[in-house]
Amino acid sequence: MTRPTISGISPFFIVADVPAALSFYRDKLGFEITFRGPTPEDEFFGIVRRDGAMIMLKSLGVISDGKEVIVDPVPNYSRKPACSWDAYLEVADPDALAVEFASRVVPFAVPLADNDDGLRGFVIRDIDGYGLFFGRLRA
């Protein structure tokens, strides 16, 4: 019997402003916006994709004292700085990707380096504070 394949995993981030988050991922990190909506007048959900990586973004509102209040993003970094990754994006050549991001003036939360976990890569913090590690296992 053939074992079923899992072809990917996609983080689902709660964000403050979906259009702003979509712009960041497109303009700074080179992702393609594959969905935004549900309508142009009401954009509270979006999906971005770059190669095999997909990230879902959503803003949430809750009713409090009769008014809608936006739910704040809660990235791992804000809870525990030592656990600053919200997503690991496997990259064959993190050095080349770091050069690409630097050319777009993307600030690095953790610069390109070999870390103690046997990985080579870097961390970018998005506009909502989510930590994205771009890297690979060291050879």
Residue pairs with C-beta under 8 A, 6 or more apart in sequence:
8 52
8 54
10 53
10 54
10 55
10 56
11 55
11 56
11 86
11 87
11 130
12 55
12 56
12 58
13 21
13 55
13 56
13 57
13 58
13 73
13 75
13 86
13 126
13 128
13 130
14 58
14 59
14 60
14 71
14 72
14 73
14 74
14 128
15 21
15 57
15 58
15 59
15 73
15 127
15 128
16 59
16 70
16 72
16 73
16 128
17 59
18 36
18 43
18 44
18 45
18 46
18 57
18 58
18 59
19 36
19 43
19 46
20 127
21 46
21 57
21 126
21 127
21 128
22 33
22 36
22 46
22 48
22 57
24 126
24 127
25 31
25 33
25 48
25 55
25 57
25 126
26 32
26 33
26 48
27 104
28 101
28 104
28 106
29 50
29 101
29 104
29 106
29 124
29 132
30 50
30 100
30 104
31 48
31 49
31 50
31 53
31 55
32 48
32 49
32 50
33 46
33 47
33 48
34 47
34 48
34 49
34 54
35 45
35 46
35 47
36 43
36 45
36 46
36 47
37 43
37 45
37 46
38 44
38 45
44 58
44 59
44 60
44 61
45 56
45 57
45 58
45 59
46 56
46 57
46 58
47 54
47 55
47 56
47 57
48 54
48 55
48 57
49 55
53 89
55 87
59 70
59 71
60 70
60 71
61 68
61 69
61 70
61 71
62 68
62 69
62 71
63 69
73 128
73 129
73 130
75 86
75 125
75 128
75 129
75 130
75 131
76 83
76 84
76 85
76 86
76 130
76 131
77 83
77 84
77 86
77 109
77 125
77 129
77 130
77 131
78 129
84 109
84 110
84 123
84 125
84 131
85 123
85 131
85 132
85 133
86 130
86 131
86 132
87 130
87 131
87 132
87 133
88 133
88 135
89 132
89 133
89 134
89 135
90 135
90 136
91 97
91 121
91 134
91 135
91 136
92 136
94 112
94 120
94 121
94 122
94 134
94 135
94 136
95 112
95 120
97 134
98 108
98 111
98 112
98 122
98 134
101 108
101 124
102 108
106 124
107 124
107 125
108 122
108 123
108 124
109 123
109 124
109 125
109 131
110 122
110 123
110 133
111 122
112 120
112 121
112 122
113 120
113 121
113 122
114 120
114 138
115 121
118 137
118 138
119 133
119 135
119 136
119 137
119 138
120 135
120 136
120 137
120 138
121 133
121 134
121 135
121 136
122 133
122 134
122 135
123 131
123 132
123 133
123 134
124 131
124 132
124 134
125 131
125 132
126 132
